[in-house]
Amino acid sequence: MEHHIVFEAGVALVLMAVAGIISSRLRFSIVPLLILAGMVVGPHAPHFWIIDLRFITTAPLIEFMGRLGVLFLLFYLGLEFSVGRLVKAGRSIAVGGTIYIAINFTLGIGFALLQGWPLKEVLVAAGITTISSSAIVAKVLVDLRRTANPETEMILGIIMFEDVFLAVYLSIVSGLVLSSAASLGAVVSSALLALGFMIGLLVVGRLAIPLLNRFLNITSDEVFLLVVFAMLLLVAGFSETIHVAEAIGALLVGLVLAETEHVKRIEHLVIPFRDFFGAVFFFSFGLSIDPLTLGGAVGIALAAVILTIIGNYVAGIFAGRSANLPPRASSNIGLTIVSRGEFSIILANLAQSGGLLPILQPFSALYVLLLAILGPLLTKESKHIHNFVSRFIPALRAPPKVEAAAD
């Protein structure tokens, strides 16, 4: 059926377009609708003549385009900031990131232990429930136009902090799950390499700003885009080879280029790619979820979702207050990064490769799906949620003039 690959890709785009139209009419985030659109088709879907809703032939293409979507989402988010802003907030980000990881990881461990799962399953489940989805967070921040909000620096910082944690954690867990033990030396070297790469790229990038300004002084938009995209994919791809998420590599490139005099031109040219490939990512994510396998994990997934939302909210409050942010901005932190996604699925796939309990696959899929749907909704309604909670917790109240900046 390979001769129908263009038609099959067209059908996929029709489904995405329908999801987009519905979300526009409902004035609701497109993310959950794209995921649901992907879920109702895929390998379990019917096949009518040349209309193959299983998307078997185009699956590799859709998956690759989805990966590009994550890169463009994080790259654009980096463009909205700069290395200078993150450097100034370095200490508060380290403190906030530690608070966020400590609270959510502890809750994840406790939840998994209550299920009576063995140690390896407990460690995998804790990772699944701790790491946020950088792609969904980036999409929501852009869609709700919150990139200029005071709390967004902390949100970006926590995402980067999570990636360092993930690099260490994956080294430990993969060693335990896929072999008899994890090497302490390998874990330490992996963590240092990831951290060193991120800091090194930001430092070198900032020093190279005058050179980048001259290098990107290109008249042709076509050549300009080729150069920028080459930088983006090369750095993101290299990041992956040293166990730093390629999405974080894209974010770092954006942060560096945000310091150049060409940032507005880059933003203008990248937006269509961000929106198109970003939509493909969420549809591709839905394709990876088989709704027929989710039934047995409904109870534990719902419990984990409730625990995660509470844990994120509390962690966001403490992380925000540690950076002297107002209460509403602190509330926004926890509610914005509540979504789980690509990193949780990576850990679930690791569990499958290691022959761990089969329940982890449907649990992670349903857990991620629910938070991918609820995350954008909670972020959109964060003001009302904060106002409701602050009725019962006076410490979360602040003068209206202070809170206005967090809207």
N, C-alpha and C positions, 0 to 999 in steps of 0.2 A: 504493500500500500504506500510505498515511499513516494510514488508519483503524485499522491494527494497531499503532500506535506504542506504546500502553500494553502490549500483549501482548509486543511485541518487547523493550521495556524489562524486562518481567517475566522473559523468558528470560535476558537478560543478568544479572539479579540472581540467578537460579537458579544460573547458572554460577559466579558469585562466591561464593554461599553454599556450593556444593559444594567449591570450593577452600578456603574457610574451615574447613569440617568436616574435610577431609582434613588440613589443616595442624594443626588442633587434635589430631586423633588421632595424628599423627606427632610432635607437639610441635616443629614446625618453623615458621620464619617464614612468614607468609602472603604476603609480597611476591612471591617468585619463582613461587609457585603461581598467583597472580592474573595475573601477566604471561604465564605459559604458557597459562592459560585463555583469555586474550585472543588469543594467537597462533594457537591451533588453530581459531579461528573468524575472522570478519572477511571482507573482500571475496573471498577465495579459497575460502571455505567453501560447502558445498552449501545448497540451498534446498528445504525440504520443506513444501509446502502453505502454511499460515500461519506455520510455524516457519522464519523467515528468519535463519540464522546469519551472514549477511553483515553485518547491522546497518547497512544503508545508510541507512534512514530515521532511525534513532536515533543515528547517528554524531555529528552536531553536539551533540545533547543530552548524550551520554555524554562527549564531549570537554569540554564546559563544566562538567559536574559533576566531572570529573577535575581541572580547573583549580581549582575550589573546594576539592577535596581537598588540593591542594598548599598553598593558603592556610591551611586549618585546621590542617594538620600543622605548618607553620612558626609560625603564630600560637600554638598550644598550647606549642610548644617555647619560644617567647619568654616565655610566662607562667610557665614553670618557672624563669626567671632574672629578672634585673632590670637596669636601666640601670647602677645603681651597681656591680654585680659586673663588668660588662664594662668600665666606665670604669677601674676599678682595675687590670684586666688589659690595658689598652690597649697599653702598650709591648710586653709579651710576645706579644700577639696579632699586632702588626705584624711583629715579628721572626719568629715562628713561621709566619705566613702567607707572608712573603717566602721563607723556607726551603722551605716546601712547594711554592710555585709554581715557584721556581728549579729544584728537583730534578726535578719532574715535567715541566715544560715543556722542560727540556734533554733529558730522555730521549725525550720525544715528538718533538722536532725530529730527534734522532739516529736514532730508529726510522724516521721517514718518509724521511729522506735515504737510509738503507740500502735502502729499497724502490725507489730511483731515481725518485721522484716529482718533478714540477716544483715550483717555489717556492710557488705558490698552494696546491697540494695539500698540501705540507709544512706550511704555516701552518695550514690547516684541520685536518689530522690532529693536529697538536700541541695545538690547542685542544680537540679531541674527547677526547684522552687526558689532559688536565690538569684539567678542571673536574669536581668531584664533583656527585652528585645530592643536592641539599638535601632533596628529598622523601623519598628512601629513607633518608638519614641520620637525619632527624627521626623517621621511623617506627620505625627500629631502636632508637634511643635510648629512645623511649617504651616500646616492646614489651619491651625488656630491662631497663627500669627503671634506666637509667644516667644520668638527668638530674641526679642529685645527685653524680655522680662528679667527682673533682678535674679530670680531663682534659676534661670536657664544655665548660667555658668556652673552652678552646683550640679545640675542635672547632667551636663556634659562631662563634668569632672568625675561624677559617680560612674558614668558609662565607661570611661577610660580606666578608672580604678577597678571596676568589675573585670575588665579584660586582663589586667595584670593578675588578679585573683584567679580568673579562669585558666590562664596559662599555667599557673602553679597547680591549681586543683586538677586540671585535666591530666597533668603529668603524674600526680599521685594516684588518682582514681584509675586511669588507664593502666598504670603499673600493677595495681591491685587486682583489677578486673581481668586483664588480658594476660597477666603472668602471676607468678607466686608472690612477688614483692616489688616495691618501688625503690629505686636507688635514690638515696638522699642527695648525692652529688648531682644526679640528673635533674632533680627537682629544683635545687638551688641554682644550677646553671641556666635552666629554662627560665626561671623567674628573673634572674639578673639580665639575661639576654633580651627578654621582652621589655623590661623596664629601661635598659640601656638604649635599646633601639628607639623607643618612643622619645626619651629625653634627648638623645643624640640627634634625631631627625628634626625636632623642634629647635634645638640650639643652632645646628648647621643651617637649617632653613631660614632662621631669622637673620643670621649673619650674611646669608646669600641674597637678601632682599634687593640690594642695588643691582646685583648681577641678574636676578630674575626680572627686574623692571626693564632692563635693556634687552634681555633675551626674548621677552614676550611682546616687545614692541613690533608687532607683526600687523601689517595692513589687512591682509586677507583673512576673513573670518574662518574660511575653510582650513587654512594652514594653522591658524591660531587654535582652533578646536583640536586639530590633530596633535599639536604639541601638548596642549593641556591634558587631553585624554591619554596620551602616551605616558605622561608623568603620573597620572592617576593610576592607571592599570599596572604600570611597572612597579611603583611603590607598594600598592595594595597586594600585588602578586608576590613580591619579595617578602612582605610582612607575613604572609601565610606560610612561607617556607621556613620561617624561624618561629612558628607557633604563636604569632600575634595575629589576631583575627584580621582578615583582609578589610573588613569594614572599618576597623580602627585605623588601619593604614590610610584608607580614603579620608577619614576624618582629619588625620594629621596633615595630609596634603592640603586639604581645604583650609586648615588653620594657618599654614605657612603662606599660601597664596592670598589669604585675607589681608596680609600685611602689604601686598603689592599695590601699585597704582592701577592695576588692571582688574581689580576685584569686581567692580560693577559690570564690566564687560563679560567677565566669566560667568557671573550670576545670571545675566540676561540670556546668554547662549546655552547655559546648562539646564535651565528650568524645564524646557520641553522633554529633555532626556530623563530628568529626574521624575517627572510625572508619569511618563510612558513606562519606563522600565520599572519604576516603583510599583505601579499597578500590576505588572506581570509578576513581580516577586510575591505579592500577597495572593494572587491567583495560584501561582505555583505552590505556595505553602499549603493552600487548601487542597490541591491535588494530592499532596502527600498524606492526607488524612482520610482514612476509610471509615465512614460513619457506621458501617455494619459491625465494627469491632469495638465500639465504644461502650456498649451496654453494661458490661461487667464492672466498669470503673466509675460509674456515675457517682456513687456515694462518696468514695474517697476523693474524687476529683473536686466535687462541690465543697467538701470540708477543707481541702487544701486551698481552694480559691478564696474562701472566706478568711482563712488564716493569713493568706498572703496579702489580701487587701488591708486587713488590720495591721499586720506587721509593717507593710510599706508605709501606711499612713503615720504610724508611730515613728518609724525610722526617718521619714521625711521631716517630721516636726523637729526631732532632735538634731538632724543634720542641718536643717535650716537655722535653727536657733544657735548652733555652734558657729555659724557664719554671720550671726547678728541680722538675719533676715526677718522681716515681719511675719507674724503668724500665718497670714493667708498665703504668702509666698512659700512658707515652709510646708503648708498643706499641699500646695501645688506640686512640690517635689515628689512626695510619696504617691500622689494620685497619677502623676504623669509617667512615672517609671514602673508602674504596676504591671504592664504588659509583659508577657513571657513569649518567647518565640524560637528563633533559629538556634540559639545556644542550648536551650532545653531539649530540642529535638536531637542535637548532636550527642548529648549525654544519654538520651534514651536509645539511640542507635548503638552507642558504646555498650550499653547494658545488653542489648540484643546480641551483639557480637560475642560478648563474654558468657552467653548462656544463662543470664540471671532470670529472675522470676518473670514470666510472660506478662504479668499484670502491669509491669512498668510501661509497656508500649501503649496500650489503650489509656492508661492513667495520664501519661505525659501528653498524648494527643488531645484528649478532652480538656485537660487542665490548661494547656496552651491555647486551645480554641476559645475557651470561656474567657480567659484573660485578654486574648487578642480582641475579643468583642467588647468586653467590659472596660478595658483600658482607655480607649478613645472616648467612651461615654463618660467615664468617671472624670477624665481630664476636662472634658467640655463643661461638665457640671460642677467643677471643683469649687467654684465660688459658693454655690448653694450648699454643697456638702460641708464646706468650712463653716458657713453661717449656722447650719443646723448643729454641728458638733460643738461650736463655741457657746451655744446656749447652755450646755451642760458642763463645759470646762471653761471657766472664766479666764484662765491663763492664756487661752487662745484668742482672746479679744484684743483689739488694738484700735486706736483712733482712726476714723474713716480716712483722713488724709494720708496716713501711713499705709493703709491697706489699698488705696486706690492704685498704687504702683504695681500691684500684683494682678490686676484685672487683665 
